[in-house]
């Protein structure tokens, strides 16, 4: 079922979700990092640095820096591809799965609070 929001409502929802994350002391990700994280968790694996860079139209170093930060937060992990040791596979983690699920739950809860 499609959701119809006016621009002000959409922005209010986005602000409410971001504020909930700040108040909940959730990891502080940039917009780019969040886009990378959601791509890893919402698109089917496998994910490689090269593939993520192509999908998001950024360079491999941009992906690597973001993965360094998110890896330190335990939201993702990296491993060599045993089939092709030149590739680095980016994998989901339990902590990352819980983080992404919490964001989804927050969006649902805040959307319910939107004024009609």
QUILIN-V277798 format. One record per pair of residues at least 4 apart in sequence whose ideal C-beta (glycine too) atoms are under 8 Angstrom apart, sorted by the first residue. I is the first residue (numbers start at 0). GAP is how many residues later the second one is. D is the distance in Angstrom with one decimal. If there is no record, write none. Layout:
# QUILIN-V277798
I	GAP	D
I	GAP	D
This chain:
# QUILIN-V277798
2	108	7.6
4	4	4.2
4	5	4.4
4	8	7.0
4	109	7.5
5	4	7.1
6	4	6.3
7	4	6.1
8	4	6.3
8	105	5.6
8	106	7.6
9	4	6.5
10	4	6.3
11	4	6.2
11	102	6.9
12	4	6.4
12	94	7.4
12	97	5.7
12	98	5.9
12	101	6.1
13	4	6.3
14	4	6.0
15	4	6.3
15	94	4.1
15	97	7.1
16	4	6.6
16	86	7.3
16	89	5.4
16	90	5.5
16	93	5.3
17	4	6.5
18	4	6.1
19	4	5.9
19	86	5.0
19	89	8.0
19	90	6.5
20	5	4.2
20	7	7.9
20	82	7.3
20	85	7.0
21	4	7.5
21	6	7.7
23	78	8.0
25	73	7.1
25	76	7.2
25	77	8.0
26	46	4.8
26	48	6.8
26	72	6.6
28	4	4.0
28	5	4.8
28	8	6.6
28	40	7.8
28	41	7.3
29	4	7.0
29	36	7.7
30	4	6.4
31	4	6.5
31	24	7.8
31	26	7.4
31	30	7.2
31	34	6.2
32	4	6.1
32	33	4.8
32	36	6.3
32	37	6.1
33	4	6.1
34	4	6.3
34	21	6.3
35	4	6.5
35	16	6.1
35	20	6.5
35	27	6.5
35	30	5.0
35	31	7.4
35	34	7.4
36	4	6.3
36	33	6.2
36	38	6.1
36	39	7.0
36	59	7.0
36	62	7.9
36	63	6.8
37	4	5.3
37	62	7.0
38	4	5.4
38	8	7.5
38	13	6.4
38	16	6.3
38	17	6.8
39	5	7.9
39	7	5.3
39	12	7.4
39	36	6.0
39	50	5.8
39	52	6.3
39	56	7.7
40	51	6.0
40	55	6.8
40	56	7.0
40	59	4.6
42	4	7.3
42	12	7.8
44	44	7.7
44	46	7.2
44	47	7.6
45	5	7.9
45	35	7.7
45	43	5.5
46	4	6.0
46	5	5.8
46	42	6.8
46	43	4.2
46	44	7.6
47	4	6.8
47	33	7.5
47	39	5.1
47	40	6.3
47	41	6.2
47	42	6.7
48	4	6.3
48	11	5.4
48	14	5.0
48	15	6.2
48	18	7.2
48	39	5.3
48	41	6.8
49	4	6.5
49	10	6.4
49	37	7.3
50	4	6.2
51	4	6.0
51	11	4.9
51	38	6.7
52	4	8.0
52	5	5.5
52	6	6.0
52	7	4.8
52	9	6.9
52	10	4.9
55	7	7.4
57	4	4.0
57	5	6.4
58	4	7.5
59	4	6.1
60	4	6.3
61	4	6.6
62	4	6.1
63	4	6.4
64	4	6.8
65	4	6.2
66	4	5.6
66	9	6.1
66	11	6.2
66	23	6.3
67	4	6.7
68	4	6.8
69	5	4.3
69	6	4.9
69	26	7.5
70	4	7.5
70	5	5.8
70	6	6.3
70	7	6.5
72	22	7.5
73	19	5.6
73	21	4.3
73	22	7.1
74	18	6.3
74	20	6.1
74	21	3.8
74	24	5.8
75	14	5.6
75	15	6.7
75	16	6.7
75	17	6.1
75	20	5.6
76	13	7.6
76	14	5.0
76	16	5.5
77	10	5.2
77	11	7.0
77	12	5.7
77	13	7.3
78	9	7.2
78	10	5.2
78	12	6.3
79	5	5.5
79	7	7.4
79	8	6.3
79	9	7.4
80	4	6.6
80	5	7.6
80	6	3.9
80	7	7.0
80	8	5.1
82	4	8.0
91	4	5.5
91	5	5.8
92	4	6.8
93	4	6.5
94	4	6.3
95	4	6.3
96	4	6.2
97	4	6.2
98	4	6.7
99	4	6.6
100	4	6.4
101	4	6.2
102	4	6.4
103	4	6.6
104	4	6.3
105	4	6.0
106	4	6.1
107	4	6.7
108	4	6.9
109	4	7.4
